[in-house]
Amino acid sequence: VNLGTDIHLQEGLSVGAVWTVYQVAKRLGIEKALGCDFNGKLALWQIIARVIDQGSRLSAVRLAQTHAACDILGITRGFNEDHLYENLSWLADCQDQLEDRLFSARRGKEAAEIFLYDVTSSYLEGDKNYFGEYGHNRDGKKGKKQIVMGLLCDEYGEPVSVEVFSGNTQDPKTFIPQVKKVVERFGCRGVTFVGDRGMIKSSQIKELPEGFHYITAITKPQILSLCNQGVIQMDLFDTDLYEVEDEGVRYILRRNPLRTKELEENRLSKYKRVEELTARKNLYLEEHSRARVSTALKEISEKIGRLKIGKWVRVQSQDRTLTIQTDQESLEKESCLDGCYAIKTDLPKSSADAHIIHDRYKDLALVEKAFRNCKTTLLEVRPVFVRTEKSTRGHVLTVMLSYMILRYLQQAWRQFDLTAEEGVKKLCTLTSIELKVTDQQSVLKIPIPREESRKLLAALDIKMPMVLPHKNVPVVTKKKLQTERNPL
């Protein structure tokens, strides 16, 4: 071999991020659950691509052109975005089996006794999605259709199953299907479901199978009703944690002082904004003798309405002077439950004391964190680039599986001052060198990672290979970039 003429070196594909995420997917059992056929490998790439860079199927194809996806995952056939859309339908068809395999792989013979469940919604930019409907929009996007998603987690906050519902589905209607899922698919008995006050209501409690229990919270009107009935007293909330039992139902009472202060400051801030507006209007009325007092009154009243403080704040006028009046009695009534919450459960004391019940309900924050990550930070369910039923289910499942990987990375890298997303981006810079010898198959030579990358890999106990065979599998897009379609 002539070193000068027979050996060719050129910049190769990025390997650091794909290799790392792939190893984590193997540890979590995701690769084994998906299988090693073409569909399984494509699905795995969609999951890995979503961890690296959230986007459409088209962007996942373009990502495979710069990352060693085929060489690391062993994909031997070329693919384009149409294959990935078809793969979403395959994922939807296999969702139950995939979730069952992952649950069994993680739990083994350990029985799950607690499940955390919550729902959220994600708005749509278009109106052609199969699940798209107008409903209670948590994103504050008025006039946009949405989908509703229910996420079931185990007691550690690890995702177990995700389900998509029509955008107008009410939260409680999604609950009983999860109970049936736990019984029929996961074979669990004697399970406790933890859900928020809008999820587990009286009608859902009545439908729980024998041996199943619940932990939820009650609304402020329900708390006031119990106070009026003499079941609980307001001063009990000032104790660190207090328990009251009534007709077989346990109520765990507590007042969060931080939340109390936050609400008090928020209420004061709103009042000051009304005061400032009133001062400006008084000055204007003084300087403009023909200005109408009724117009100024209307503007201030509308401001009070928007701030939702009309129960205890009113504006009045006398001799072209506007004044703000506070109804102290209404204010005290409005603020008496600040920071108070009451957790409700039918679990017997022999199974869990008040502190355990309280902690399990607070674990719902793990599901809420998962939703935040899946919607706005680490991963983005939106914008949803799919329309059909199966594609939507497959897309949301892909997001959940990607979140499992990012959750693992975040825990492993918590010692570093960066997010999992930032860590993955740093590993993307670990690029191979393509080495080709004349008349022989080329290989990807992996250089020694820089110190920062070495620390990230060491925290995961992952070692990069020295070399990878390079098969040069054709990965192309059917749709061209705008600049390619309309050259200058």
Summary of the structure (lengths in Angstrom):
residues: 488
radius of gyration: 28.7
end to end distance: 45.0
largest distance: 102.1
contacts: 1492
relative contact order: 0.16
helix: 47%
strand: 18%
